[in-house]
């Protein structure tokens, strides 16, 4: 029943959006399109396989980097204890799950 309601809502939304007048692209019927960039046009790769798109950093990855920095700054040695989970959460301003995932990754 919920899926049916979503389908009806999506259909109504798309029909409303189709009614809005959007600017139309110029047509090139009968004309040859020049796809070669000119000197003034930079070639910018785009799309799902572009290497220019940076992958988003998760909160756990950022937390892991902060914990690494803490270890290096404080001079902790192998076997020394980290601050408690709640202390790390407070100091870094992140959730417990982010700290747990970061520590789990660092331990592995």
Biopython code that builds the backbone (N, CA, C, O; Angstrom):
import numpy as np
from Bio.PDB.StructureBuilder import StructureBuilder

atoms = [
    (1, "UNK", "N", (0.826, -1.189, 0.000)),
    (1, "UNK", "CA", (0.000, 0.000, 0.000)),
    (1, "UNK", "C", (0.866, 1.248, 0.000)),
    (1, "UNK", "O", (0.552, 2.227, -0.676)),
    (2, "UNK", "N", (1.964, 1.215, 0.761)),
    (2, "UNK", "CA", (2.848, 2.376, 0.824)),
    (2, "UNK", "C", (3.506, 2.603, -0.528)),
    (2, "UNK", "O", (3.634, 3.745, -0.968)),
    (3, "UNK", "N", (3.931, 1.518, -1.201)),
    (3, "UNK", "CA", (4.560, 1.650, -2.514)),
    (3, "UNK", "C", (3.600, 2.275, -3.516)),
    (3, "UNK", "O", (4.003, 3.092, -4.345)),
    (4, "UNK", "N", (2.336, 1.890, -3.439)),
    (4, "UNK", "CA", (1.320, 2.447, -4.340)),
    (4, "UNK", "C", (1.170, 3.938, -4.086)),
    (4, "UNK", "O", (1.057, 4.712, -5.037)),
    (5, "UNK", "N", (1.167, 4.363, -2.816)),
    (5, "UNK", "CA", (1.032, 5.778, -2.485)),
    (5, "UNK", "C", (2.239, 6.561, -2.989)),
    (5, "UNK", "O", (2.090, 7.679, -3.482)),
    (6, "UNK", "N", (3.430, 5.985, -2.870)),
    (6, "UNK", "CA", (4.630, 6.656, -3.366)),
    (6, "UNK", "C", (4.576, 6.810, -4.877)),
    (6, "UNK", "O", (4.956, 7.852, -5.410)),
    (7, "UNK", "N", (4.106, 5.781, -5.570)),
    (7, "UNK", "CA", (4.017, 5.829, -7.026)),
    (7, "UNK", "C", (3.058, 6.925, -7.458)),
    (7, "UNK", "O", (3.352, 7.675, -8.390)),
    (8, "UNK", "N", (1.917, 7.026, -6.793)),
    (8, "UNK", "CA", (0.940, 8.059, -7.114)),
    (8, "UNK", "C", (1.532, 9.432, -6.839)),
    (8, "UNK", "O", (1.361, 10.347, -7.646)),
    (9, "UNK", "N", (2.225, 9.595, -5.718)),
    (9, "UNK", "CA", (2.829, 10.883, -5.384)),
    (9, "UNK", "C", (3.913, 11.245, -6.388)),
    (9, "UNK", "O", (4.004, 12.403, -6.794)),
    (10, "UNK", "N", (4.735, 10.289, -6.797)),
    (10, "UNK", "CA", (5.787, 10.549, -7.780)),
    (10, "UNK", "C", (5.192, 10.943, -9.124)),
    (10, "UNK", "O", (5.713, 11.831, -9.800)),
    (11, "UNK", "N", (4.093, 10.281, -9.516)),
    (11, "UNK", "CA", (3.440, 10.593, -10.781)),
    (11, "UNK", "C", (2.898, 12.010, -10.763)),
    (11, "UNK", "O", (3.047, 12.745, -11.739)),
    (12, "UNK", "N", (2.269, 12.401, -9.658)),
    (12, "UNK", "CA", (1.730, 13.754, -9.552)),
    (12, "UNK", "C", (2.853, 14.780, -9.592)),
    (12, "UNK", "O", (2.730, 15.814, -10.249)),
    (13, "UNK", "N", (3.952, 14.498, -8.891)),
    (13, "UNK", "CA", (5.070, 15.441, -8.855)),
    (13, "UNK", "C", (5.675, 15.605, -10.246)),
    (13, "UNK", "O", (5.982, 16.723, -10.659)),
    (14, "UNK", "N", (5.848, 14.502, -10.969)),
    (14, "UNK", "CA", (6.457, 14.595, -12.298)),
    (14, "UNK", "C", (5.537, 15.315, -13.270)),
    (14, "UNK", "O", (6.018, 16.038, -14.143)),
    (15, "UNK", "N", (4.214, 15.135, -13.142)),
    (15, "UNK", "CA", (3.308, 15.833, -14.049)),
    (15, "UNK", "C", (3.294, 17.327, -13.759)),
    (15, "UNK", "O", (3.146, 18.129, -14.681)),
    (16, "UNK", "N", (3.444, 17.712, -12.503)),
    (16, "UNK", "CA", (3.520, 19.131, -12.151)),
    (16, "UNK", "C", (4.807, 19.725, -12.694)),
    (16, "UNK", "O", (4.809, 20.840, -13.218)),
    (17, "UNK", "N", (5.900, 18.988, -12.572)),
    (17, "UNK", "CA", (7.186, 19.487, -13.049)),
    (17, "UNK", "C", (7.192, 19.606, -14.571)),
    (17, "UNK", "O", (7.843, 20.500, -15.112)),
    (18, "UNK", "N", (6.483, 18.725, -15.267)),
    (18, "UNK", "CA", (6.443, 18.776, -16.724)),
    (18, "UNK", "C", (5.658, 19.971, -17.222)),
    (18, "UNK", "O", (5.909, 20.447, -18.329)),
    (19, "UNK", "N", (4.711, 20.472, -16.437)),
    (19, "UNK", "CA", (3.915, 21.630, -16.827)),
    (19, "UNK", "C", (4.715, 22.917, -16.774)),
    (19, "UNK", "O", (4.438, 23.850, -17.527)),
    (20, "UNK", "N", (5.715, 22.979, -15.886)),
    (20, "UNK", "CA", (6.508, 24.200, -15.755)),
    (20, "UNK", "C", (7.258, 24.435, -17.054)),
    (20, "UNK", "O", (7.817, 23.512, -17.646)),
    (21, "UNK", "N", (7.258, 25.698, -17.488)),
    (21, "UNK", "CA", (7.947, 26.001, -18.745)),
    (21, "UNK", "C", (9.432, 26.168, -18.474)),
    (21, "UNK", "O", (9.855, 27.089, -17.775)),
    (22, "UNK", "N", (10.200, 25.276, -19.032)),
    (22, "UNK", "CA", (11.652, 25.323, -18.889)),
    (22, "UNK", "C", (12.234, 25.882, -20.172)),
    (22, "UNK", "O", (11.673, 25.675, -21.248)),
    (23, "UNK", "N", (13.358, 26.593, -20.073)),
    (23, "UNK", "CA", (13.965, 27.115, -21.286)),
    (23, "UNK", "C", (14.376, 25.963, -22.197)),
    (23, "UNK", "O", (14.949, 24.970, -21.748)),
    (24, "UNK", "N", (14.077, 26.111, -23.463)),
    (24, "UNK", "CA", (14.366, 25.074, -24.433)),
    (24, "UNK", "C", (15.742, 25.298, -25.045)),
    (24, "UNK", "O", (16.124, 26.430, -25.341)),
    (25, "UNK", "N", (16.473, 24.219, -25.230)),
    (25, "UNK", "CA", (17.782, 24.306, -25.870)),
    (25, "UNK", "C", (17.581, 24.551, -27.356)),
    (25, "UNK", "O", (16.622, 24.051, -27.944)),
    (26, "UNK", "N", (18.477, 25.315, -27.968)),
    (26, "UNK", "CA", (18.327, 25.552, -29.400)),
    (26, "UNK", "C", (18.461, 24.244, -30.169)),
    (26, "UNK", "O", (19.297, 23.400, -29.851)),
    (27, "UNK", "N", (17.637, 24.098, -31.166)),
    (27, "UNK", "CA", (17.680, 22.873, -31.950)),
    (27, "UNK", "C", (18.754, 22.981, -33.015)),
    (27, "UNK", "O", (19.082, 24.071, -33.484)),
    (28, "UNK", "N", (19.287, 21.846, -33.382)),
    (28, "UNK", "CA", (20.341, 21.820, -34.395)),
    (28, "UNK", "C", (19.902, 20.986, -35.590)),
    (28, "UNK", "O", (20.725, 20.365, -36.262)),
    (29, "UNK", "N", (18.608, 20.978, -35.846)),
    (29, "UNK", "CA", (18.089, 20.193, -36.966)),
    (29, "UNK", "C", (18.675, 20.725, -38.265)),
    (29, "UNK", "O", (18.594, 21.918, -38.554)),
    (30, "UNK", "N", (19.259, 19.835, -39.034)),
    (30, "UNK", "CA", (19.830, 20.229, -40.310)),
    (30, "UNK", "C", (21.210, 20.840, -40.197)),
    (30, "UNK", "O", (21.817, 21.168, -41.217)),
    (31, "UNK", "N", (21.726, 21.002, -38.985)),
    (31, "UNK", "CA", (23.049, 21.592, -38.784)),
    (31, "UNK", "C", (23.981, 20.535, -38.214)),
    (31, "UNK", "O", (23.549, 19.630, -37.500)),
    (32, "UNK", "N", (25.261, 20.658, -38.536)),
    (32, "UNK", "CA", (26.251, 19.743, -37.973)),
    (32, "UNK", "C", (26.797, 20.350, -36.688)),
    (32, "UNK", "O", (27.199, 21.514, -36.669)),
    (33, "UNK", "N", (26.811, 19.572, -35.624)),
    (33, "UNK", "CA", (27.314, 20.077, -34.347)),
    (33, "UNK", "C", (28.822, 19.935, -34.300)),
    (33, "UNK", "O", (29.364, 18.908, -34.709)),
    (34, "UNK", "N", (29.508, 20.960, -33.804)),
    (34, "UNK", "CA", (30.957, 20.926, -33.645)),
    (34, "UNK", "C", (31.258, 20.531, -32.208)),
    (34, "UNK", "O", (31.037, 21.323, -31.292)),
    (35, "UNK", "N", (31.755, 19.328, -32.000)),
    (35, "UNK", "CA", (32.045, 18.845, -30.659)),
    (35, "UNK", "C", (33.500, 19.045, -30.270)),
    (35, "UNK", "O", (33.889, 18.692, -29.157)),
    (36, "UNK", "N", (34.313, 19.600, -31.157)),
    (36, "UNK", "CA", (35.715, 19.855, -30.854)),
    (36, "UNK", "C", (35.808, 21.160, -30.073)),
    (36, "UNK", "O", (35.327, 22.189, -30.547)),
    (37, "UNK", "N", (36.417, 21.143, -28.884)),
    (37, "UNK", "CA", (36.505, 22.376, -28.104)),
    (37, "UNK", "C", (37.444, 23.379, -28.771)),
    (37, "UNK", "O", (38.435, 23.006, -29.398)),
    (38, "UNK", "N", (37.114, 24.639, -28.623)),
    (38, "UNK", "CA", (37.985, 25.691, -29.134)),
    (38, "UNK", "C", (39.091, 25.932, -28.129)),
    (38, "UNK", "O", (39.110, 25.312, -27.066)),
    (39, "UNK", "N", (40.009, 26.824, -28.450)),
    (39, "UNK", "CA", (41.131, 27.115, -27.559)),
    (39, "UNK", "C", (40.634, 27.686, -26.241)),
    (39, "UNK", "O", (41.233, 27.438, -25.194)),
    (40, "UNK", "N", (39.552, 28.443, -26.279)),
    (40, "UNK", "CA", (39.037, 29.099, -25.070)),
    (40, "UNK", "C", (38.269, 28.145, -24.159)),
    (40, "UNK", "O", (38.058, 28.448, -22.985)),
    (41, "UNK", "N", (37.854, 27.008, -24.685)),
    (41, "UNK", "CA", (37.049, 26.081, -23.896)),
    (41, "UNK", "C", (37.930, 25.029, -23.239)),
    (41, "UNK", "O", (38.571, 24.242, -23.936)),
    (42, "UNK", "N", (37.973, 24.999, -21.895)),
    (42, "UNK", "CA", (38.765, 23.956, -21.237)),
    (42, "UNK", "C", (38.064, 22.607, -21.349)),
    (42, "UNK", "O", (36.836, 22.530, -21.358)),
    (43, "UNK", "N", (38.846, 21.569, -21.431)),
    (43, "UNK", "CA", (38.283, 20.219, -21.448)),
    (43, "UNK", "C", (38.182, 19.759, -20.003)),
    (43, "UNK", "O", (39.197, 19.557, -19.336)),
    (44, "UNK", "N", (36.973, 19.596, -19.529)),
    (44, "UNK", "CA", (36.743, 19.200, -18.143)),
    (44, "UNK", "C", (36.059, 17.846, -18.146)),
    (44, "UNK", "O", (34.911, 17.733, -18.577)),
    (45, "UNK", "N", (36.751, 16.814, -17.669)),
    (45, "UNK", "CA", (36.095, 15.508, -17.615)),
    (45, "UNK", "C", (34.941, 15.534, -16.623)),
    (45, "UNK", "O", (35.019, 16.183, -15.580)),
    (46, "UNK", "N", (33.892, 14.838, -16.952)),
    (46, "UNK", "CA", (32.741, 14.774, -16.057)),
    (46, "UNK", "C", (32.084, 13.413, -16.203)),
    (46, "UNK", "O", (32.405, 12.645, -17.109)),
    (47, "UNK", "N", (31.198, 13.139, -15.336)),
    (47, "UNK", "CA", (30.497, 11.869, -15.385)),
    (47, "UNK", "C", (30.908, 10.959, -14.243)),
    (47, "UNK", "O", (31.757, 11.315, -13.426)),
    (48, "UNK", "N", (30.301, 9.782, -14.192)),
    (48, "UNK", "CA", (30.532, 8.891, -13.054)),
    (48, "UNK", "C", (31.947, 8.331, -12.975)),
    (48, "UNK", "O", (32.358, 7.860, -11.914)),
    (49, "UNK", "N", (32.703, 8.371, -14.070)),
    (49, "UNK", "CA", (34.051, 7.810, -14.051)),
    (49, "UNK", "C", (35.124, 8.891, -14.006)),
    (49, "UNK", "O", (36.305, 8.594, -14.189)),
    (50, "UNK", "N", (34.738, 10.122, -13.768)),
    (50, "UNK", "CA", (35.693, 11.223, -13.719)),
    (50, "UNK", "C", (36.599, 11.089, -12.510)),
    (50, "UNK", "O", (36.148, 10.758, -11.413)),
    (51, "UNK", "N", (37.886, 11.350, -12.721)),
    (51, "UNK", "CA", (38.834, 11.288, -11.605)),
    (51, "UNK", "C", (38.912, 12.611, -10.870)),
    (51, "UNK", "O", (39.556, 12.698, -9.825)),
    (52, "UNK", "N", (38.268, 13.640, -11.397)),
    (52, "UNK", "CA", (38.297, 14.935, -10.726)),
    (52, "UNK", "C", (37.354, 14.990, -9.537)),
    (52, "UNK", "O", (37.529, 15.820, -8.645)),
    (53, "UNK", "N", (36.371, 14.126, -9.514)),
    (53, "UNK", "CA", (35.406, 14.142, -8.424)),
    (53, "UNK", "C", (36.030, 13.490, -7.200)),
    (53, "UNK", "O", (36.371, 12.308, -7.224)),
    (54, "UNK", "N", (36.176, 14.252, -6.147)),
    (54, "UNK", "CA", (36.762, 13.716, -4.921)),
    (54, "UNK", "C", (35.734, 12.851, -4.218)),
    (54, "UNK", "O", (34.548, 13.179, -4.184)),
    (55, "UNK", "N", (36.192, 11.758, -3.663)),
    (55, "UNK", "CA", (35.271, 10.911, -2.928)),
    (55, "UNK", "C", (34.959, 11.575, -1.593)),
    (55, "UNK", "O", (35.853, 12.120, -0.946)),
    (56, "UNK", "N", (33.711, 11.530, -1.185)),
    (56, "UNK", "CA", (33.362, 12.167, 0.077)),
    (56, "UNK", "C", (34.017, 11.451, 1.256)),
    (56, "UNK", "O", (34.095, 10.223, 1.291)),
    (57, "UNK", "N", (34.476, 12.228, 2.201)),
    (57, "UNK", "CA", (35.096, 11.667, 3.393)),
    (57, "UNK", "C", (34.011, 11.421, 4.427)),
    (57, "UNK", "O", (33.215, 12.309, 4.732)),
    (58, "UNK", "N", (33.985, 10.223, 4.956)),
    (58, "UNK", "CA", (32.987, 9.922, 5.971)),
    (58, "UNK", "C", (33.436, 10.502, 7.309)),
    (58, "UNK", "O", (34.604, 10.842, 7.496)),
    (59, "UNK", "N", (32.501, 10.606, 8.220)),
    (59, "UNK", "CA", (32.817, 11.110, 9.555)),
    (59, "UNK", "C", (33.826, 10.196, 10.235)),
    (59, "UNK", "O", (34.710, 10.669, 10.950)),
    (60, "UNK", "N", (33.701, 8.892, 10.018)),
    (60, "UNK", "CA", (34.631, 7.941, 10.638)),
    (60, "UNK", "C", (36.044, 8.117, 10.084)),
    (60, "UNK", "O", (37.019, 8.007, 10.828)),
    (61, "UNK", "N", (36.162, 8.393, 8.770)),
    (61, "UNK", "CA", (37.489, 8.612, 8.183)),
    (61, "UNK", "C", (38.128, 9.872, 8.744)),
    (61, "UNK", "O", (39.322, 9.885, 9.045)),
    (62, "UNK", "N", (37.339, 10.932, 8.885)),
    (62, "UNK", "CA", (37.857, 12.173, 9.457)),
    (62, "UNK", "C", (38.249, 11.960, 10.915)),
    (62, "UNK", "O", (39.266, 12.485, 11.369)),
    (63, "UNK", "N", (37.448, 11.194, 11.649)),
    (63, "UNK", "CA", (37.750, 10.886, 13.047)),
    (63, "UNK", "C", (39.020, 10.061, 13.141)),
    (63, "UNK", "O", (39.841, 10.283, 14.031)),
    (64, "UNK", "N", (39.189, 9.107, 12.225)),
    (64, "UNK", "CA", (40.393, 8.285, 12.212)),
    (64, "UNK", "C", (41.633, 9.159, 11.999)),
    (64, "UNK", "O", (42.658, 8.950, 12.648)),
    (65, "UNK", "N", (41.542, 10.127, 11.103)),
    (65, "UNK", "CA", (42.671, 11.032, 10.865)),
    (65, "UNK", "C", (42.983, 11.851, 12.115)),
    (65, "UNK", "O", (44.150, 12.075, 12.434)),
    (66, "UNK", "N", (41.950, 12.297, 12.820)),
    (66, "UNK", "CA", (42.160, 13.074, 14.047)),
    (66, "UNK", "C", (42.809, 12.225, 15.138)),
    (66, "UNK", "O", (43.684, 12.702, 15.861)),
    (67, "UNK", "N", (42.384, 10.975, 15.258)),
    (67, "UNK", "CA", (42.976, 10.088, 16.269)),
    (67, "UNK", "C", (44.433, 9.809, 15.923)),
    (67, "UNK", "O", (45.281, 9.778, 16.815)),
    (68, "UNK", "N", (44.738, 9.605, 14.646)),
    (68, "UNK", "CA", (46.135, 9.415, 14.222)),
    (68, "UNK", "C", (46.973, 10.630, 14.603)),
    (68, "UNK", "O", (48.075, 10.495, 15.136)),
    (69, "UNK", "N", (46.436, 11.825, 14.324)),
    (69, "UNK", "CA", (47.153, 13.056, 14.682)),
    (69, "UNK", "C", (47.369, 13.151, 16.184)),
    (69, "UNK", "O", (48.435, 13.571, 16.635)),
    (70, "UNK", "N", (46.358, 12.761, 16.963)),
    (70, "UNK", "CA", (46.483, 12.786, 18.419)),
    (70, "UNK", "C", (47.614, 11.863, 18.873)),
    (70, "UNK", "O", (48.422, 12.231, 19.725)),
    (71, "UNK", "N", (47.662, 10.659, 18.293)),
    (71, "UNK", "CA", (48.700, 9.689, 18.671)),
    (71, "UNK", "C", (50.082, 10.247, 18.353)),
    (71, "UNK", "O", (51.002, 10.132, 19.163)),
    (72, "UNK", "N", (50.229, 10.851, 17.180)),
    (72, "UNK", "CA", (51.528, 11.403, 16.789)),
    (72, "UNK", "C", (51.922, 12.604, 17.650)),
    (72, "UNK", "O", (53.078, 12.726, 18.058)),
    (73, "UNK", "N", (50.957, 13.494, 17.928)),
    (73, "UNK", "CA", (51.248, 14.693, 18.733)),
    (73, "UNK", "C", (51.590, 14.357, 20.171)),
    (73, "UNK", "O", (52.484, 14.962, 20.762)),
    (74, "UNK", "N", (50.876, 13.388, 20.737)),
    (74, "UNK", "CA", (51.063, 13.087, 22.156)),
    (74, "UNK", "C", (52.220, 12.135, 22.402)),
    (74, "UNK", "O", (52.620, 11.934, 23.549)),
    (75, "UNK", "N", (52.760, 11.549, 21.355)),
    (75, "UNK", "CA", (53.902, 10.654, 21.509)),
    (75, "UNK", "C", (53.564, 9.331, 22.162)),
    (75, "UNK", "O", (54.405, 8.740, 22.838)),
    (76, "UNK", "N", (52.344, 8.858, 21.969)),
    (76, "UNK", "CA", (51.957, 7.559, 22.531)),
    (76, "UNK", "C", (52.814, 6.455, 21.924)),
    (76, "UNK", "O", (53.144, 6.489, 20.739)),
    (77, "UNK", "N", (53.160, 5.504, 22.727)),
    (77, "UNK", "CA", (53.958, 4.359, 22.285)),
    (77, "UNK", "C", (53.056, 3.136, 22.179)),
    (77, "UNK", "O", (51.922, 3.142, 22.657)),
    (78, "UNK", "N", (53.571, 2.092, 21.548)),
    (78, "UNK", "CA", (52.833, 0.843, 21.408)),
    (78, "UNK", "C", (52.442, 0.339, 22.794)),
    (78, "UNK", "O", (53.295, 0.210, 23.673)),
    (79, "UNK", "N", (51.160, 0.055, 22.990)),
    (79, "UNK", "CA", (50.682, -0.444, 24.266)),
    (79, "UNK", "C", (50.106, 0.639, 25.167)),
    (79, "UNK", "O", (49.402, 0.321, 26.125)),
    (80, "UNK", "N", (50.389, 1.924, 24.883)),
    (80, "UNK", "CA", (49.805, 3.010, 25.673)),
    (80, "UNK", "C", (48.309, 3.100, 25.373)),
    (80, "UNK", "O", (47.863, 2.808, 24.263)),
    (81, "UNK", "N", (47.553, 3.505, 26.375)),
    (81, "UNK", "CA", (46.103, 3.580, 26.234)),
    (81, "UNK", "C", (45.681, 4.912, 25.620)),
    (81, "UNK", "O", (46.256, 5.962, 25.908)),
    (82, "UNK", "N", (44.674, 4.838, 24.779)),
    (82, "UNK", "CA", (44.038, 6.043, 24.251)),
    (82, "UNK", "C", (43.089, 6.579, 25.314)),
    (82, "UNK", "O", (42.760, 5.864, 26.260)),
    (83, "UNK", "N", (42.646, 7.823, 25.176)),
    (83, "UNK", "CA", (41.598, 8.310, 26.079)),
    (83, "UNK", "C", (40.341, 7.455, 25.914)),
    (83, "UNK", "O", (40.203, 6.723, 24.934)),
    (84, "UNK", "N", (39.448, 7.552, 26.858)),
    (84, "UNK", "CA", (38.218, 6.766, 26.794)),
    (84, "UNK", "C", (37.390, 7.176, 25.579)),
    (84, "UNK", "O", (37.575, 8.251, 25.008)),
    (85, "UNK", "N", (36.484, 6.297, 25.209)),
    (85, "UNK", "CA", (35.615, 6.572, 24.067)),
    (85, "UNK", "C", (34.826, 7.858, 24.271)),
    (85, "UNK", "O", (34.726, 8.680, 23.359)),
    (86, "UNK", "N", (34.272, 8.033, 25.451)),
    (86, "UNK", "CA", (33.481, 9.243, 25.709)),
    (86, "UNK", "C", (34.352, 10.494, 25.678)),
    (86, "UNK", "O", (33.904, 11.551, 25.235)),
    (87, "UNK", "N", (35.602, 10.381, 26.149)),
    (87, "UNK", "CA", (36.508, 11.527, 26.109)),
    (87, "UNK", "C", (36.854, 11.885, 24.659)),
    (87, "UNK", "O", (36.902, 13.064, 24.309)),
    (88, "UNK", "N", (37.096, 10.874, 23.815)),
    (88, "UNK", "CA", (37.372, 11.131, 22.399)),
    (88, "UNK", "C", (36.164, 11.783, 21.720)),
    (88, "UNK", "O", (36.320, 12.698, 20.912)),
    (89, "UNK", "N", (34.965, 11.306, 22.052)),
    (89, "UNK", "CA", (33.748, 11.894, 21.486)),
    (89, "UNK", "C", (33.642, 13.366, 21.841)),
    (89, "UNK", "O", (33.337, 14.201, 20.989)),
    (90, "UNK", "N", (33.896, 13.677, 23.099)),
    (90, "UNK", "CA", (33.816, 15.056, 23.564)),
    (90, "UNK", "C", (34.897, 15.911, 22.921)),
    (90, "UNK", "O", (34.615, 17.005, 22.431)),
    (91, "UNK", "N", (36.132, 15.421, 22.920)),
    (91, "UNK", "CA", (37.250, 16.197, 22.380)),
    (91, "UNK", "C", (37.122, 16.434, 20.881)),
    (91, "UNK", "O", (37.443, 17.518, 20.393)),
    (92, "UNK", "N", (36.657, 15.428, 20.152)),
    (92, "UNK", "CA", (36.570, 15.536, 18.699)),
    (92, "UNK", "C", (35.217, 16.050, 18.221)),
    (92, "UNK", "O", (35.073, 16.447, 17.065)),
    (93, "UNK", "N", (34.230, 16.043, 19.107)),
    (93, "UNK", "CA", (32.902, 16.529, 18.740)),
    (93, "UNK", "C", (32.188, 15.621, 17.750)),
    (93, "UNK", "O", (31.496, 16.095, 16.849)),
    (94, "UNK", "N", (32.360, 14.313, 17.920)),
    (94, "UNK", "CA", (31.734, 13.347, 17.015)),
    (94, "UNK", "C", (30.950, 12.318, 17.814)),
    (94, "UNK", "O", (31.022, 12.276, 19.042)),
    (95, "UNK", "N", (30.206, 11.497, 17.104)),
    (95, "UNK", "CA", (29.389, 10.481, 17.769)),
    (95, "UNK", "C", (30.230, 9.279, 18.183)),
    (95, "UNK", "O", (31.351, 9.084, 17.712)),
    (96, "UNK", "N", (29.655, 8.482, 19.076)),
    (96, "UNK", "CA", (30.352, 7.276, 19.547)),
    (96, "UNK", "C", (30.560, 6.283, 18.412)),
    (96, "UNK", "O", (31.588, 5.608, 18.355)),
    (97, "UNK", "N", (29.593, 6.192, 17.512)),
    (97, "UNK", "CA", (29.741, 5.242, 16.403)),
    (97, "UNK", "C", (30.897, 5.633, 15.483)),
    (97, "UNK", "O", (31.587, 4.762, 14.954)),
    (98, "UNK", "N", (31.113, 6.936, 15.287)),
    (98, "UNK", "CA", (32.247, 7.383, 14.467)),
    (98, "UNK", "C", (33.564, 7.029, 15.132)),
    (98, "UNK", "O", (34.503, 6.594, 14.466)),
    (99, "UNK", "N", (33.638, 7.213, 16.455)),
    (99, "UNK", "CA", (34.861, 6.873, 17.189)),
    (99, "UNK", "C", (35.088, 5.368, 17.143)),
    (99, "UNK", "O", (36.212, 4.916, 16.920)),
    (100, "UNK", "N", (34.026, 4.585, 17.353)),
    (100, "UNK", "CA", (34.170, 3.123, 17.329)),
    (100, "UNK", "C", (34.660, 2.632, 15.972)),
    (100, "UNK", "O", (35.563, 1.799, 15.898)),
    (101, "UNK", "N", (34.069, 3.146, 14.904)),
    (101, "UNK", "CA", (34.466, 2.715, 13.566)),
    (101, "UNK", "C", (35.902, 3.137, 13.262)),
    (101, "UNK", "O", (36.656, 2.375, 12.656)),
    (102, "UNK", "N", (36.285, 4.347, 13.678)),
    (102, "UNK", "CA", (37.650, 4.824, 13.444)),
    (102, "UNK", "C", (38.663, 3.971, 14.195)),
    (102, "UNK", "O", (39.692, 3.594, 13.634)),
    (103, "UNK", "N", (38.383, 3.665, 15.454)),
    (103, "UNK", "CA", (39.302, 2.847, 16.252)),
    (103, "UNK", "C", (39.362, 1.429, 15.686)),
    (103, "UNK", "O", (40.437, 0.832, 15.619)),
    (104, "UNK", "N", (38.214, 0.889, 15.282)),
    (104, "UNK", "CA", (38.186, -0.450, 14.688)),
    (104, "UNK", "C", (39.061, -0.496, 13.432)),
    (104, "UNK", "O", (39.778, -1.473, 13.215)),
    (105, "UNK", "N", (39.008, 0.542, 12.614)),
    (105, "UNK", "CA", (39.824, 0.597, 11.399)),
    (105, "UNK", "C", (41.295, 0.732, 11.737)),
    (105, "UNK", "O", (42.141, 0.113, 11.092)),
    (106, "UNK", "N", (41.610, 1.539, 12.748)),
    (106, "UNK", "CA", (43.008, 1.725, 13.136)),
    (106, "UNK", "C", (43.604, 0.445, 13.711)),
    (106, "UNK", "O", (44.777, 0.153, 13.481)),
    (107, "UNK", "N", (42.815, -0.315, 14.451)),
    (107, "UNK", "CA", (43.307, -1.541, 15.071)),
    (107, "UNK", "C", (43.571, -2.607, 14.009)),
    (107, "UNK", "O", (44.516, -3.386, 14.129)),
    (108, "UNK", "N", (42.743, -2.638, 12.980)),
    (108, "UNK", "CA", (42.864, -3.670, 11.924)),
    (108, "UNK", "C", (44.124, -3.551, 11.107)),
    (108, "UNK", "O", (44.347, -4.348, 10.196)),
]
sb = StructureBuilder()
sb.init_structure("model")
sb.init_model(0)
sb.init_chain("A")
sb.init_seg("    ")
for serial, (resi, resn, name, xyz) in enumerate(atoms, 1):
    if name == "N":
        sb.init_residue(resn, " ", resi, " ")
    sb.init_atom(name, np.array(xyz, "f"), 0.0, 1.0, " ", f" {name:<3s}", serial, name[0])
structure = sb.get_structure()
